[in-house]
Every structure is written in C-alpha cells, then in structure tokens.
Amino acid sequence: MKKLLRNACLVVVFIAMFAPIVNGQIIYDLSDDWSYSSNPNGTWSYNEGTNPLTNTEYEWGGVTGETFWRPISGHNPPAMCKAVTTTNDNWQAGDVMIHSATPTAEWGLANVTWTASSDGTINIDGFAWDAGHSSDRDDLWRLSVNDTIYAQKSSIYGLNKIDAEALFGANLVTGMSLDEIEVVTGDVVKFELEALTTYGSFVGVDMQIDFTTIPEPATVSLLVFGGLALLRKRK
C-alpha cells in the first residue's frame, strides 16, 4: 500500500513539474506591448470601429511630442498614442492615450481589442481616466468580451488617474466578474470609448489581460503516460 501511494505521488509530482509548460500563463499589457510598427500588433489592435488604424502622425491634433495612430485622414479622431511626455499627473510617459469620437463622426468609435490566440481563461485588470480635463468634453467607456459588456462607466469627466472610481472593477455590470473568464480562439476583449459631447476628449487607459492556456487532452495524456513510464523505470 505504501509503495502504491508513493508511486501515485510521483506521478502527481511529475505532472506538476511540467504543467507550467503546457498550462502557460502570459500577461498581456497594453502599454508594454505597444507598437508603432504594425497594427494589429500581435493579439492587440488599435481601431476605429472594426477597422485597424492605418497611419501614424507626429503631433496629431497639435499634441506636442507625441506620435499617434490615426485613420487614413488626419483630420478626425479617433487617435491613440503611448505617451513619451509627462504633462501632469493624468498624462505621464508610458500612459496609453485615446481620443474618442462621436457615434455620428466620419470614422468609427475608438477602441482597443485583444484577441485570444488559443483556448484558455483570462483575468482583466485596468482603469481609465480623464486625461484632458476639458470643461466642455466628456466620454463614456465600455469593456466587453465578444460584445457582452462586463464593465462600463457613463462619464469620465474630472476622473483622475489615481481615483478608485477609475478602476474597471469598480464599474462592473451587475452579475459580471473580470476574473476567470473562459475564452476560445478568436474571442475578443474590447475597450471602447464614445464621446458624449460634440468633441471628444483624451482618455488614459491602463489594461492588462492575464491569460492562462488550457492544455489539450492529448498533452495531458502524454504527461500521465510520461509519469507512468517513469514509474516503470523505477521498478
């Protein structure tokens, strides 16, 4: 009996040793993963409506020192950048800044998407705040998975980066959670902005997706067989 228990424990230890290889965890970070060389950029895409933004422009909209993704026409938002300048507490180097658009604008609404490259589970973390603080501008945001809204905020006016109300988790839709969401290949997480005023504003966004892959049944079987083979060698 003791030998049987010892052998069973060895199989469990063997599987645990190799589980991180097949049950991989990756943290995707909107700021850390940012790119100006390609869009889509891996699992991320910076968009107007359903269309990835196609052009980059230095100092779009007269914003000093920043390079923006924008539509093919440079006159209208949406536009977005990863800041390299620090202007104040709500606009700091490394922050992702998104300028919203209205639903009736020439271009679609500003949004950032993340697409699952395989089956797994995700935890979503982040926050969004008013980076412009213009008295006549306001925006709302929505966070969705496959168009099902998980969190949303009806107004970001006057919201600072450090405010608790800026957190995604503080703005959950009733009954929703941003933890342990099951996804399959091709599922889309979307953060979307919509201007509530004639002219939209800049919104800062911090967003991370903690993704854990689900191992294929065949891979699990290989681990079990490997453990059993190890036991046979020990006999």
N, C-alpha and C positions, 0 to 999 in steps of 0.2 A: 504493500500500500504506500509506504514512504517513497519507494522508487517511482511509482506511478505519479505521485504528487510532484516529486522532484522533476520528472520529465515534462509534466504539464507546465510547470513553472518555467522551464527552459524554453518551451515553445512560445509562451507569452512574452518572455524577455526578448527572444529573437524577433518576434513581430514588432514589439515596441521599439527595438533598436532601429529598425528600418522603416517604421511608419512615417517619420518626417520626410523621407524621400518620396513616398507615393502620396502622402496626405499633406501636400505642400501648402505653406502659408505665405502669401505675398501681401504687402501693404502698398497700395497704390495711393500716391499723394499728388493732388492736382498741381501744387506749386513745384514740388521736387521733380515731377515728371514733365514739366512744361517744355515745349519745343516751339521754335520759330522756323524750323527747317521742314517740317511736314505736318499736315493736318488732313486726315486723322493722324494722331500720334500714338501708335500702339493701341491700347484699349481706350484712349481718350479721344474725343473730338470736340472742337470748338465751333459752334454753329449759329446760323441764323435760320430759324425754323428747322427744316430737315436737311439743310444744306451746309456742309462744312465751309467755314470762311476761307476765302481763296487767296487773299492778298495781305501783305504786311505794309505798314506805313509808319515811318518815324514821325513822332509828334502829331499823330492824328488828333483832330479836334483842338489843336493848339496846346496839348498837354506836354509840357517841357520835359525832354529827356527820356520819354517812353516810346516804345515801339508796340504797335497794336496789330492784331489780326482784325481784318475788316472785310466787308463784301467787296466785290469787284469794283463797285462805285464807291469812291471815298467820301461821299457827301452825307451819307446817312448811317446811323447806328443799325445793328449792334456792332460793338467793337470790344475787344478784350486784350489785356496785357498781363505780363508778370512784371510788377514794378521793379525798377532798378534805383529809383529815387525814394527818399523819405521826405515827405512834406509836413506831416503831422502824425498824431497817434493813430489816425484812421487811414493813413496812406504811407505804408512803410515798405522798404525794399524787401522783395520776396513775396509780397501780397499779390494775389491774383485779383485784377480789377475788371469788372464787366460793366459796360454801358448798355443800358436797356433800350428797348424800342417799344413803340405803342402797337397794339393789335392792328391798327389801320396803316401802319407805316409801309413803305415800299418793300421792305425786307421783313423776314420772319422774326419771331421773338428770339432774344438772346438766350442761348442755353449751352451747357456743357454736358456731354454724355460720356458714360463709361459702359463698355460692352463686355460681358463675360466671355472669355475665350474658352472656357470649359465649364462643366458642371461643378457646383460647389455651394458654399454658404458664404454670405457676406455680412459684415458689420459696417454700418455707415456712420461716420463721425464728422463733425464740422460745424461751421457757423457762418452767418452772413450779416453784413452791417452796412450802414450808410457811410460811404466813403466821400461823398460830395458835400453833404450838409447844406444844400441849397434850399432856401426858404420856399421856393415855388416848385420843387421837384420831389417826387416820391415814387416808390416801386413796391411791387409785391413779388414774392418768390414761391415756387413750388418744388418739392423734391418728390420724385416718383420712381417707381420701378415698373417697367412695362406699362406706363400710363396710369397706374394705380397710385394715387397720391398718398404718401406716407407722412409728410410734414409740409406745412405751409405757413407763411406769415403775410397778413393782409396789408402791412405797411412797415417800411424800414426807416421812415423819416426820423431823423435825430438819434438813431440807434448807433451806439459806439461799439468799437471792436471788442472791448472788454465787458460789455453788458451781458448778463446771464440770458437775457431775452433773445440774444443773437444766436444762441445755440440751436442746432437742428432739433436736438432732443427736447428743447423747451417748447417746441411748436408742433408736436405730434398730432396727427389726426386721431380722433378717438378710436381706441382699439388697435392702433398700429404700434409697431416697435421697429427700431432700426438695427436690432441685433438678430443674428442667426436667421437671416432671410435666405431661403433656398433659391438658387438660380440655376439655369441650364445655359448651355452655349447659346450665345446670341441675345440673352436677356439684357435690357438696357436700363441703367440708372441715369436719371436726368435731373439736373438742377436748372430751372428755368426762371427767367426774370420777365416781368411785364411792367411797363411804365403806367403809372396811374395818372400822370399829368401830361400835358401836351409835349413836354420834353422830358425824357427820362433822365436818370442820374447814374452816377458811378456807384456800384455796389462791390464791396470787398467780399471775397469768398475763400474760405478755408475748407477743404474737403478731403477726407481720406476714406478709402474703402479697404477693409481688412478681408481678404479673400482666402478661403481655405478650399482646396480642391477635394473632391470626393474620389477615392481610388476606385478604379474599375474592379468588378468582381473577379476578373481573371488575375489581376495584380494581387488581390488579397489571397487568392488560392495559391499563387506562387509563393507568397510568404509562408503560408501554412505548410505547403509541401517542403519548403526550404527548412522550416523548423523540424519537421519530421525526419528529413534526411540527416539533419544534424544529430538527432537522437540516435538514429541507426548507426552513425559513425561512432557514437559514444559507447555502444554496446560491446 
